[in-house]
Amino acid sequence: MAEPTTLEQIAERVERLLVRHEELQRTNQLLQQQVNSLQTERDSLKSRLQAARARIDALLDRLPPATSHGAAAQEDDHA
């Protein structure tokens, strides 16, 4: 059995590199899809958090103002 020539060795290496390149392209595409999905989820969560904060702020605005006597009593309770 004859030794492969340098040209045949180079051709085999190029073929392996092409296969590896295609694998990396597929992996990159899958990772990009994951990034896009996670960015969409993040944006949705940020939007929900902002809406929840707005609802809490609206509820806080509806609370009656604290009196100085009531605030002092609350501080005593927490001490």
CNS distance restraints for C-alpha pairs under 8 A (distance, minus, plus):
assign (resid   4 and name CA) (resid   8 and name CA) 5.84 0.50 0.50
assign (resid   4 and name CA) (resid   9 and name CA) 6.40 0.50 0.50
assign (resid   5 and name CA) (resid   9 and name CA) 6.25 0.50 0.50
assign (resid   6 and name CA) (resid  10 and name CA) 6.14 0.50 0.50
assign (resid   7 and name CA) (resid  11 and name CA) 6.13 0.50 0.50
assign (resid   8 and name CA) (resid  12 and name CA) 6.17 0.50 0.50
assign (resid   9 and name CA) (resid  13 and name CA) 6.18 0.50 0.50
assign (resid  10 and name CA) (resid  14 and name CA) 6.09 0.50 0.50
assign (resid  11 and name CA) (resid  15 and name CA) 6.19 0.50 0.50
assign (resid  12 and name CA) (resid  16 and name CA) 6.27 0.50 0.50
assign (resid  13 and name CA) (resid  17 and name CA) 6.11 0.50 0.50
assign (resid  14 and name CA) (resid  18 and name CA) 6.09 0.50 0.50
assign (resid  15 and name CA) (resid  19 and name CA) 6.31 0.50 0.50
assign (resid  16 and name CA) (resid  20 and name CA) 6.15 0.50 0.50
assign (resid  17 and name CA) (resid  21 and name CA) 5.96 0.50 0.50
assign (resid  18 and name CA) (resid  22 and name CA) 6.24 0.50 0.50
assign (resid  19 and name CA) (resid  23 and name CA) 6.29 0.50 0.50
assign (resid  20 and name CA) (resid  24 and name CA) 6.16 0.50 0.50
assign (resid  21 and name CA) (resid  25 and name CA) 6.14 0.50 0.50
assign (resid  22 and name CA) (resid  26 and name CA) 6.29 0.50 0.50
assign (resid  23 and name CA) (resid  27 and name CA) 6.19 0.50 0.50
assign (resid  24 and name CA) (resid  28 and name CA) 5.93 0.50 0.50
assign (resid  25 and name CA) (resid  29 and name CA) 6.13 0.50 0.50
assign (resid  26 and name CA) (resid  30 and name CA) 6.27 0.50 0.50
assign (resid  27 and name CA) (resid  31 and name CA) 6.15 0.50 0.50
assign (resid  28 and name CA) (resid  32 and name CA) 6.05 0.50 0.50
assign (resid  29 and name CA) (resid  33 and name CA) 6.28 0.50 0.50
assign (resid  30 and name CA) (resid  34 and name CA) 6.33 0.50 0.50
assign (resid  31 and name CA) (resid  35 and name CA) 6.18 0.50 0.50
assign (resid  32 and name CA) (resid  36 and name CA) 6.16 0.50 0.50
assign (resid  33 and name CA) (resid  37 and name CA) 6.12 0.50 0.50
assign (resid  34 and name CA) (resid  38 and name CA) 6.06 0.50 0.50
assign (resid  35 and name CA) (resid  39 and name CA) 6.03 0.50 0.50
assign (resid  36 and name CA) (resid  40 and name CA) 6.21 0.50 0.50
assign (resid  37 and name CA) (resid  41 and name CA) 6.24 0.50 0.50
assign (resid  38 and name CA) (resid  42 and name CA) 5.98 0.50 0.50
assign (resid  39 and name CA) (resid  43 and name CA) 6.09 0.50 0.50
assign (resid  40 and name CA) (resid  44 and name CA) 6.19 0.50 0.50
assign (resid  41 and name CA) (resid  45 and name CA) 6.17 0.50 0.50
assign (resid  42 and name CA) (resid  46 and name CA) 6.09 0.50 0.50
assign (resid  43 and name CA) (resid  47 and name CA) 6.15 0.50 0.50
assign (resid  44 and name CA) (resid  48 and name CA) 6.23 0.50 0.50
assign (resid  45 and name CA) (resid  49 and name CA) 6.04 0.50 0.50
assign (resid  46 and name CA) (resid  50 and name CA) 6.12 0.50 0.50
assign (resid  47 and name CA) (resid  51 and name CA) 6.24 0.50 0.50
assign (resid  48 and name CA) (resid  52 and name CA) 6.13 0.50 0.50
assign (resid  49 and name CA) (resid  53 and name CA) 6.12 0.50 0.50
assign (resid  50 and name CA) (resid  54 and name CA) 6.20 0.50 0.50
assign (resid  51 and name CA) (resid  55 and name CA) 6.26 0.50 0.50
assign (resid  52 and name CA) (resid  56 and name CA) 6.20 0.50 0.50
assign (resid  53 and name CA) (resid  57 and name CA) 6.05 0.50 0.50
assign (resid  54 and name CA) (resid  58 and name CA) 6.14 0.50 0.50
assign (resid  55 and name CA) (resid  59 and name CA) 6.23 0.50 0.50
assign (resid  56 and name CA) (resid  60 and name CA) 6.10 0.50 0.50
assign (resid  57 and name CA) (resid  61 and name CA) 6.14 0.50 0.50
assign (resid  58 and name CA) (resid  62 and name CA) 6.47 0.50 0.50
assign (resid  59 and name CA) (resid  63 and name CA) 6.69 0.50 0.50
assign (resid  66 and name CA) (resid  70 and name CA) 6.29 0.50 0.50
assign (resid  66 and name CA) (resid  71 and name CA) 6.15 0.50 0.50
assign (resid  67 and name CA) (resid  71 and name CA) 5.98 0.50 0.50
assign (resid  68 and name CA) (resid  72 and name CA) 6.11 0.50 0.50
assign (resid  69 and name CA) (resid  73 and name CA) 6.23 0.50 0.50
assign (resid  70 and name CA) (resid  74 and name CA) 6.23 0.50 0.50
assign (resid  71 and name CA) (resid  75 and name CA) 6.25 0.50 0.50
assign (resid  72 and name CA) (resid  76 and name CA) 6.26 0.50 0.50
assign (resid  73 and name CA) (resid  77 and name CA) 6.30 0.50 0.50
assign (resid  74 and name CA) (resid  78 and name CA) 6.38 0.50 0.50
assign (resid  75 and name CA) (resid  79 and name CA) 6.22 0.50 0.50
